[in-house]
């Protein structure tokens, strides 16, 4: 793989990392908003919305972590994740 191709690949991976983090950030904001609205006893419907939003947030964060690991692997650097 040429250096230019390797650099382009790294730019693409970094872009995917940025997108994944933006998605995670947006989902975390949505979850925070749901939590702020649920200060009173939580109805079943509200609980279901919170649960679904938590799952979406976790999936977005996992995607971010996967992209980060992909960058580390591309750079031949060991991850700092335990």
N, C-alpha and C positions, 0 to 999 in steps of 0.2 A: 504494500500500500504506500503510495507516495505521500510526501509530507503535506502537500496541498489537499489531497483527498482526506487525509487524516484530520487536518484542520477543519475542513468542511463538515466532516462527520461530527467533530466535537462541537462545532457551532450549532448543528442541528440538534444534538443531544441537549446542549445547554438551553436551547429554545424550548424543547419539550419539558425540561426541568422547570423553566420559568412558567410555562403554561400550567403544569401540574401544581406548582405552588400557588399560583393565582386561583386555580379552581379550589384548592384546599382552603385558602384564605376566605374566598367567597362563601364556601359551605360553612366554615366556622362562624362567620358573621350571621348567616341565616340561623344557625343553631343558637347563637347568643340571643338573637331576636326572639326566637321561640321561647327560650328560657325566661327572658324578661317578661313575656306575656303570661307565663304560667306561675305567677307568684302565689296564686290561690290554689286550693286543692285541685289536682290535675284530673281532668276527665279522661275517659278511655280514649276518646278521639284525640285529645291533646297529647296523651301519652304515646299513642301510635305515631303521631306526627314527629314528636321528639325522637322516638326510637328510629324511625326511618331517616331522619336528618342526621342522627348520630352515625348511622351506617354509611350514609353518603359521604360524610366528613371523613370517616375512617378510610373508606375506599380512596378518596382523593389524596389523603395523606400517604397511603401505601403507594399510590402511583408516583407521588413526589419522591418517596424514598427509593423506589425502583429506578427512577431516572437518575437520582444522585449516585446510586451504586453503579449504574451504567457508566457515568462519567468517571468515577474512580477506576473502574475496570479499564476503561479506554485509556486513562492516563497511567495505568499500571501503578496505582497508589492504593495502599490498604485503607479500607474504610475505618472511620473512627467510631462507627456504630458498634456498641457492645454485642 
